């Protein structure tokens, strides 16, 4: 660690105009969303209940002011499809107006918005039609995105269609742990093609409406490593292609930038013992450097759109951010076009199947009073950001 800290202090400069921020998703922070597939699953006892969460639907001004006070100049968030299109083909102008106010507020606080159109949850009506398995799913999704873009496209430059399509496909169709709870390998493969089509069509329709909009996805890539035995080398090569590259290859002509979500390192063969987060995930800062190098082939700007640690005691988060940023800087120094970093998450939130038990936030909140408290690690991150402009 000592070497990395030294490296951080002596050579901290990121490119001019680099975006620094944090990430959130609507269902996980807004509260009060009852008409999507996750809320329905919670009512059926399959998941914890999200409930009011940190009530960001009403408290966004306060949260954006905190982000601004922490030195952030960008923020990634998502729009809840079930709010915008509560029934098929019926769009809610009041909710569009609400999200407009949110995007205006971000700009007012000096935060460049990165807006995600789909972060796992879908309206109940769409889920009941079969969700992304429906033959017209890509048209239905593209129609939703086009509608949002005609109303809000002028409020933000950067838009993401999908969040972590491979994670969704495997959690919902391979492990059967997320809606629609189907454990079927063939559907796991098929759903990936459905999501590719949904993205590509949404991209084409959006570009007609707003040619200058920058569109990408948030892609969860894993650093796969091998102990050097030939069969483990083969496993690594296969997983690099299957998990990291295949989806990006399929949308390559329909993507202006790449959002990298990074959490995991997986080694085939003999593995070293590494420190872990509260979720039991290995901490291995070098992993992000390898994931960034692997994205070079696409010749697109890269934003680290999500990256964080569950650390309730806040004993690891500051060093975690610092050490991973050292490796992001190393990738930049080697010619990788990384233009931003979004920590997950701005505030403790509903961590999907984990409920409120895992704390990723730079900020924590009291579920009763909703009072916000900034964690010490948030100031470590602030200091790193401020060193850039010093």
N, C-alpha and C positions, 0 to 999 in steps of 0.2 A: 504493500500500500504506500509506503514512504516514497518510493520512486514516482508513483503516479501523482501523489500530492505535489511533489516537487515540480513535476512536469506541468501540472495544472497552474501553479503559481508563476512559472517562468514563461509559459507560452500559451496564454489563455485565449488569444485572439481568434474569434470566428469571423467569417466574411461579413462585410458591411451589409446591413439590411437583413441580417439573420433574424428569423422570427423565434421568439421565446414565449412559451405559454403553457397552458394546461388543457386538459381534455375532459369533457363530460358527455353523457348521453341522456336524452330526454326522459326515458322511462326510469332511469336510475337516479335522477335528481329532481325532476319537476314535481312529482307527487300528483295524486288525484287522477291518474289515468286508469280508467276501468274498462275501456272498450277495445283492448288489444288481447292477443292470444296469451301473453304472459300473465295478465291480470286474471283472465278466465282460468288459467291453470292454477293460479294461486287460490282462487275461490274454490277450486276442486281439491285443494289440499296437496297438490303436486309440488308446490313451491312455497317459499316464504312470501308474505304479503308485502308489497312495496309501500302501500299506504301513502302517507304524505311526504315521506323521505325528508329531504332538507328543504322542501317547499320552494325550490328555485323558480317555479312558475310565477310566484309572487315576489320572490326576494332576489331576482336576478340583478337588480341595480346594486344592491349591497354586495353581492358576490363579485360582480365585475369591478366594483370600486376596490375590493380587496385585491383582486388580480392585478389591477393597475398599481396599487400601492406596493405590490411585491415585484414590480419592475417588468411585468409581462407586457408584451406589445402585440400579442395574438391570442386567440382562444378558439378551441375546436368544440363544437356542440352538435347536437342532432335535432332534427325536427321530427315530431311524432306523427307518423302517417295517420294513425287512428284519430288524431285530433283534426287533421286537415280534411280527411275523407271518411267521416264517421259511417256513412253508408255508401255503397258502390255508386260512383258517378255523382255523388252529392258532396259539394265542397263547402267548407265552413269559412266564410269570409272573416268572421270575428277572430278565428284562430290564425288566419293568415295575417290579420292586423296585429295580433299579439306577437307573432314571430317577427313582424316588421319592427315593432317597438324594441324587441330584443336585439335585432341586428343594428338598429340605430343607436341603441345604448352601448353596444360593443364599440362602435366607431367613436362615440362620444368619450369613451374611456380609453381611447387610443389602442384598442385591441382589434387587430385584423381578424375578421371572422373566417373560420373554415367550417363549412356547413355540411353535415352528413344527412342524407335523405333517408337512410335505413340503417338502424343499429339493432338488428335482430328481431324487433317486435313488428307485428303486422296487425291491421284491423281485424276484428273477429270475422266480419263478412268475407274478407279475403282468405283467411285461414279456413273457413268453412267451405270455400270453393276448391280447396286443395292447395292454397298458398302458391308457392313458386313452382309446384308441380303442374298447375293448371296450364292447358295448352296456350292460353292467352296471357299468361302471367307477365311476360315481358312487355306486352302492349299495355297492360293495366298499370304496371310499375312506371313505364315510360310516360303514360298519360298523367299520373300523379306528379312525376318530376317536372314535366312540361308545364303543368298547371302552376306549381310552386314557382318555377322560373319566370313565367309570364308576370307573376305578381311580385316576386321578391328578387329576381335575378340581378336587378340593378343595385341591390344592397350589399352584395358581397362578390368578390372576384373568384374565390376558391370554393368549389363544391365537390363533395364526395358522394358517389351513388351508394356504395355498399360498404359496410364494415365487416371485415374478416369473413368473407364468404366460405373459406375452407373450414374455419372454426365452427361456423353455423352448420355446415353440411355434416361435419363429423359428430358434433354434439347432438344434432337433431335426428340424423339418419344412420349413423354408424353405432353410436352409443345409445341412442334413443332416450337421452336425458333431458332434451329441450323440446318445446313444441315443434313439430306435431308428434313427437314421441314415437317415431317409427324406426325400428331397427332393421334396416334392409340395405345390404351392400350395393345392390343395383340402383336403388333410389339414391343412395349416397353419391354414386358416380353421376347419375342423371341430373340430380339437383344442381351439381356444379355447372353443367351445360346450361341449365335453365337460368342460373344467375349470370353467366357470361352473356347470354342473349338479353337479359333484362338490362344489364349495364350498357351493352353496345347500342341497343335501341334508344335507351334514355340519353346516351351521349349524342347520338345523331339528331334526335329531336331537339335537345337543348342547344346544340350548336346552330341549328336553324333559327332558333329564337334569339340566341345571344352568342354570336360567334366568338367574342373575346373572353367569355367565361372559361376559367381553367377547371378542368374536370379530371378527377382521379378516383381511386378507391383506397380504402385503408386495408392493407394486406398484412395479415399476421405471418411473418416469416420466422422460421426456427433455424438456429445454427446447428446443423448436423455435423458431427465429427466422428472420426474413426480411430481405433487404436493401431491402425496400420495393417491388420490382417486382411487378406484380400477379400474375404467374404464381408467383412465389415466396411471395407472401402466401397464394395458394390452396394451395400445397404445404404450407405451415405449418398452415393451418386443417385440411386433410385429415389430416395426421399427428397433430395434437392430438387429433382425434376418434378416428382409427384406433388409435393406439398408447396414448394417455394416458387417454382417456375411455370408450371402448366397453366394456371389461371392467368398469370400476367402475360404469358405468350398469347393467350387467346383474346386478350383485350388490348394488345399492344398498339394497334392502329386507332384505338378509341380511348386514349389516355394521355393527358397533357403533363401529368406529374404522377409520382408514386408516393403514396402514404405508406410508411412502414410502421406497423405495430409490432413491437418486439418484446417478448417475455421469456422465451424458452431456449434452452441449450440441451441437446440430446446427443450423447456419445454412444456409438456402437462399440461394444467390447469393454475392456477394463476401464473403469471410470474413477477419477480422483474424487475425494470427498470435498464438497464445497459448502460454504455457508449458505443458509437458506432463509427465505422470507417466512412470514406467518402462514403463508399458503403452502409452504413446503417446496417452493420453487427455487432451483439453484441460482445463486448469484455468481455470474461469470462475465465481467464487463467486456472482455475481449470478444464475446459472442456477437455483440452489435456491430463491431468493426467488420467481421466476416460477412454478416448479412448485408451490410452496405456495399462491400466489395462485390458481392454476388449480383447486386442490382445495377452495376455499372453498364452491363451489356445493353440495357434498355435505352441508354442515352437520354434519360429524362431527369428533370429536377426531382430531388427526393426530400420529403419532409418526414421526420420521425413523428408520426401522427398519434402514437400512443406508446407509453413505456413507463412502468411504475412498479412500486413495491408495496405489498401489504406489510405494514410495520406499525402496529398499534402503539408501541412504546416510543416510537420515533428515535430509536437508537441507531438504525442503519440507513435511514433514508437520505440524509445529507451526503454521506460518503458514497452511497449508491449512485445518486445523481452525478456527483463530482467525477467518480471513476468511469461511469459509462460515457460521460461527456468527453473525457480524455480520449476514449477510443473513437468517438464520433469525430473529434478533431483530427485524430490520426488518419481516418478515412478521407477527410477533407484535404489534408495535406498531401495525400496520395492521389488527388485529382477527382475524388467523388463529389458530385454536385449536391451536397446536402444544404438545404436552405432554411431549415427550421426544426424545432424540438418542442413537442407537447408532452408534458408529464401527465400521467394518469394517476390521480385525478385531482382536479382543483379542490374538491371537497369530499369528505367521506360520503359514500352513497350506497345505494342498494346494489350489492355485488351479485346480482343474478341469483343462481341457486344457493349462494352462500348467505343471502340475506344481508343483514347489517353486521355480520360477525367479523368481516375482514376490512381493515382500515387502510385505504390507499391514499387518503387525502393529504394535501398540503395544509388543509384547513379541516378542523373537526367541528361538529355542531352538537348541540344538546337537543335530543329528540323531543323534549318537553317544551323548552322555551325557545328553541330554534336559534339560540345564541351561538355565534360563530367564534371559534378560537383558532388563531393561526399557530401552527406547530413550528418549533424552532427550525426544522429542516427547510421550511419555506424561505427562511431568511438566508440559509446557506445557498439556496438556489438563487435568491435575489442578489446575493453578493457576487456569484459567478456572472450573472447577467450584467451587473453594474461594472464589473472588471472589463467587460467588452468595450464599454464606451469611455472608460477612464483614459 
